Amino acid sequence: EKEVKTNSSFSKGEIPHLTTDEGAACHPFFGRLRRDNFEKLTKDLIGDPMPDPILIPPVISDETMVGVATDYQTAASSLQRICNACSLLLQQRRQIKNAAAFTASAAQYALTTSLPMPSLDTEHCFWRKSPMRRETQINLLFLIRRVCRIYNASTVCVQQSRGMIAIRTVAFACAACVADAISRVQVVDDESPFSMHYSGACEGPTEPFGIEAGSFEKLAANMPIYDPRYS
């Protein structure tokens, strides 16, 4: 093994002259390391600049959008427009600040305010006092499910607090109540076996199904809900 000289002038950082040993420059492939067009090579490696992102402004509400649904058509239209606007907001969350908070607010408003709450009296219940077609029933249940998924994804992205957990729980409870009422509707054109079985109207010794509050009643007593409409 060759002993490394540590006391040489080169190892100490001292270069007294530029004279090298004989044959030190005899490297036939050394020219491959030359880069005379370094700027062009750097630009080629970097590539072309990416175009600026296109910002599509989402419209959450406008003059033609009703605040509270008056019939099945306006309810489905409001849910559809809110779903499209919220999806566009989340897709552009890098260009729009607080996109998740705006999305959560719009979805929460749709679940708690735009959709009327059901009633036990079928004559006064918004979802059962008027005849409903099966395609309308399926579309409403699909849109409620989509809004719930969007609301769940957006609330996870914002800062968590007791108030956020409270209103998120209430919003999902409102969605469950509305979906439960829609599922019990006996449509006028093509009866759904699921709806008939769920509401207890099908043939056979069956009884209607229901949703129990469970521990939600005790948990809701300690939730900081600041809007009396949600209590």
N, C-alpha and C positions, 0 to 999 in steps of 0.2 A: 504494500500500500504506500502511495505517495504521501509524504508528509506535507501538510498545508502550512505555508509560511504566514504566520500572523504578525510578524514584525517587519513586513515589507512596507515600502512607502505607499503602495497602492491600497493596502489594507488599512492604513492610517488616514486615507483620504488625501494624500499628497501626490500630485502628478507633476514632477519636475520637468518633463519633456514629453513630446508626442512620438518619439521614436519607438517603434515596435520591433518585435523579433522578426527575423527573416522568414518570409513565407506566411506571415500572419494574414495578409490580404488575398491569398490565393484561394478564394471560395467561389467556384463558378456559378453557384445558385444563389449567391447573395443578392443579385439584382431583383429577385422575386419579392423581396421585402420592401422594395422602393414603392412609394406611393406618391407619384408626382401630381396626380389628379385627386388629391385627398378630399377636397370639398365636394367634387362630383360623386365620389364613392360614398361619402357620408350622407348626401341627399338621397342616393339610391337605396341605402340601407334604411333610412328613416321613412322613405316613401312619401307619397303625396299627402298633403294635409287633409284631415277629415272635414267634411262639410259641416257647417253649423247645424245643430239639431233644429228641426221644425217644430215649433210650439203651436199646438192646436188648442185654442181656448175652449175648455169644457163649459157647457151651459147647464148649471144645476137647476135654476128656476128662471122663469120668465113670465110675461103677462098672460100667456095662454095656458099656463099650468095651474091647475086649481090647488088650493091648499089642502082641502079635505075632499075626498072622493064623494061624488054624488050618486054614482051608479057603477056597475061593474066595468064599463068601458073606461071611465075616467080613472078608476083604481088601477086597472091594468096598464093604462097609458102612463100614469105617474110612476109606477114601479119600473116600467120599461125605460123611461127617460132617465130616471135616477140611476138605474143600473148602468146604462151606457155612459152617463157623465162620470160616475164613480170609477168605472173601469178605465176611462180615458185619463182621469186624474192620477190613478195609481200607476198607469203606464208612463206618465210624465213626472214622476215624483222627483227626478233629478233636476228638472227644469223649474218646477213649481214648489215653492217653499210651503211647508205645512200641508202637503197634499193629503197625507193620511188623516190629519185632523179634519180637513174639509170633507173628506169622504165619510168619515165616521159621523160627522154632524148631519150630512145629507141622508145617510142610511138610517140613522136614528130617528130623524124627523119622519121618514117614510114609514117606519114600523110603528111609531108611537102616535103620530098625528094624522098623516095622510089616510091611513086605513082606519075606518071607524071600528070601535070595539064591538064585539057581538053582545047580544042580549039573550037571556033565557026565554023571553017571550018571542015566539016565532013571528008574530004579527008585527012586532016592532024591531026585530033584528035586521040589520042592514043586509046581511048575507043570506037570509032565508025568507024574507018577505016578498021578494020578486023571483020570478022563474029564472033559472040559470041553465045554460047549456053545458054539456060535458067538456067541450073544448075550452070554454071560459073557465071552468073549474080547474082543469089541468094547467092552463096557462097561469092562473093566479097562484096556484101552489108552486109552480116552477119559479115564478118571479119572486115569491116570498123566500124560497130556498136560496135563490141567487143573491138577494139583498142580504140575507143572513150571512152568507159566506163572505161577501164583501165587507160587511160590518165587522165580522170576526177578524178578518185579515187587517183591517185598518186600525182597529182598537189595540191590536197587539203592537203596532208600530209607534204608538204615542206613549207619553209618560203615564205610568200606572199610578193610580191613587184610589182611595176608598170611594170617592165620588164616581170615578170612571167605572169601577167594578159594580157599583150600585146601579148606575144607569144602563150599563151593558146587560146586567141581569134582568132589569125591568124590560128593556127593549126585546130581548129574546123571549121573555114571558108573553109580551104582547103579540109577537109573531106566532108563538105557539097557540095562543087563544084564537087568533084570526084563522090560522091554518086548521085548527080543530073545528071551527064553525063551518068553514068551506068544505071540509071533508064530510061533514054530516048532511050536506045539501043533497036532496034527491033531484037530480037533473031531469029535464023534461023530454030530452030526445033519446039519449042512450044511457041507461042507468049503469053506474059503475058497480061491479061486484064488491069492490073495496068499500065504497061509500055505504052501500046497503048493509054490509056486514058490520062496518064501524058504527053506524047509527042504530043498529039493531032492527032494521026494517026488512031484512031478508027472511026467507022462509026457514022454518026450523026453530027449535028451542034456543034462541040466541037472545042476548041482552046487549044494549049499547055499551060501548067502551067509553072511558073517560080518563082524564089526566088529574092526578092528585098533586096538590101543592107540596106535600111532604114537608121538608125542613125549610122550604122557601118562606113560609109564614114567619118563622122565628128569625130567620136571617134578615128578612126585610124590615123587621122592627128596629134593627141597629144600623141600617144603611142610611148614609147621608144623602137623601133625595131632596133636592132643593126646589123642585118644581112640584106643586101640589097636584098637577094633572097626572103625574106618574105614580102617585102613592096609592 
